[in-house]
Amino acid sequence: MASVYLIRHGQASFGDDDYDKLSSLGEVQARLVGESLRAKMARPSRILTGTMLRHQQTAQQALAAFAQDDVDLPEPVSQACWNEYAHQEILGAYDTRFATAAGIKAHLQHSSHPEKTFLNLFNAAVARWMSGEHDTDYSETWLQFTARLQSGIQSVIADLQAKENVLIFTSGGPISYLAQSYLGVPKENLMQMNWTLVNTGITKLIRSRQGVFVASLNEHSIFEKPENQHCISYK
């Protein structure tokens, strides 16, 4: 069997004007997931990342773990098909007050339960995007988002060789969609899955003669060790 490992990026800079960079915790998470990947395989045969900085920074930190064994790694290839949906645009289309991180911060300051408030408004914004009824409001529609992910994964699957291990450093949205697609879970449950994905959690797809299957979802056992539990995060 051949395997594809979908790795969510480390914690990004949530709440900052520039979200697309790892926090200091995100860098630690990426190094730890590298140790986890190193324990799973001697050498990945291919390494893909999205074009977002947080994807590439996560890959860089994680792949350093293989240097301990003097492994000759393939050069990572960046592909836009693995990028996250445009969350800020989706929020802004739902309510212009949320078009910037500063606008969201200002709104949440008046809430007694800011995290719950944010989850509710984000879920509503994504539901509006997914409905297809307001497609002209978005630079990338839900159907375009899913089409690029299907194209990306099919390209990877088509080239898979027996016992090959492919690493893909991406985001929670793409991982949730692909996992649900293979599991047959309705798209309406996308965000329920998305919110449960930990930073640098690993989702494993396997290709056998019978097809492609989800072998594991959101695996993060390295963070369940007592000394690493403080590294668990979801944003």
C-alpha positions, -999 to +999 in steps of 0.1 A: +000+000+000+010+036-006+003+064+019-004+101+018+001+121+051-019+153+053-003+175+080-020+206+093+003+236+098+015+246+133-003+273+152-004+305+132-006+340+145-043+341+152-056+376+159-026+393+143-029+415+112-006+389+095-021+355+104+001+336+079+031+329+100+039+304+127+038+315+163+066+303+187+043+275+198+037+266+161+074+262+156+076+238+186+046+218+172+062+215+138+095+201+153+075+176+173+055+164+144+087+160+125+098+135+152+065+117+148+069+115+110+105+103+114+093+074+136+068+064+109+091+063+079+127+062+069+123+087+041+093+104+024+093+099-013+076+132-021+070+164-001+043+189-010+032+221+006+007+249+000+021+282-010+012+298+023+041+308+046+027+288+075+027+256+054+063+261+043+075+270+078+059+239+092+075+217+066+109+233+072+108+228+110+093+192+107+118+180+080+147+190+102+140+159+122+152+137+094+186+154+093+195+135+124+197+104+103+215+121+074+185+114+051+186+128+016+152+143+014+134+153-019+130+190-024+096+202-012+073+214-040+048+242-033+014+240-049-015+265-045-040+236-046-032+229-009-039+264+003-066+272+029-099+290+019-098+327+022-112+329+057-109+367+061-127+373+028-155+348+038-159+367+071-160+400+053-186+389+028-208+378+057-204+411+076-181+439+065-172+446+101-153+413+100-132+420+069-101+426+090-086+410+122-090+444+139-127+445+131-132+410+146-112+419+177-134+450+182-166+430+179-154+402+203-145+428+230-182+433+236-189+396+240-190+378+274-181+346+255-158+357+227-147+322+216-183+310+213-193+342+195-164+338+170-173+302+163-209+310+157-202+339+133-175+319+115-198+289+110-225+312+097-200+329+073-188+295+060-223+282+056-231+313+035-201+306+013-209+270+009-245+276-001-236+288-035-262+316-034-237+344-031-208+332-054-202+367-069-191+378-034-160+355-034-128+353-053-130+315-049-164+298-045-170+266-025-172+246-057-139+261-070-123+253-036-134+217-037-125+213-073-089+224-068-085+200-039-100+171-058-076+179-087-046+181-063-053+148-045-061+129-077-028+140-092-010+127-061-030+094-061-024+088-098+014+089-094+016+069-062+039+039-063+037+009-040+049+016-005+055+052-013+051+079+015+040+114+004+039+143+029+015+172+023+017+202+046-016+220+043-045+235+064-075+224+083-100+232+056-084+211+029-079+182+053-115+183+066-129+184+031-107+155+018-113+134+049-151+139+047-151+133+010-135+098+014-156+091+045-188+101+028-197+127+055-220+155+043-204+189+036-227+205+063-205+188+089-173+203+075-168+228+103-176+203+130-146+183+118-125+214+111-128+227+147-115+194+161-083+193+141-052+201+162-023+221+148+001+196+131-023+168+135-017+140+109-044+125+087-033+094+067-048+083+034-039+049+020-043+036-015-049-001-019-063-022-048-098-014-034-093+023-035-084+052-013-093+051+024-088+073+055-065+052+077-063+077+105-077+112+112-061+140+133-034+117+148-014+137+174-003+111+199+031+128+203+012+157+220-005+133+244+027+127+263+027+146+296+056+168+286+040+178+253+003+183+263+008+221+266+014+221+228-021+211+219-039+240+201-066+244+174-060+277+156 
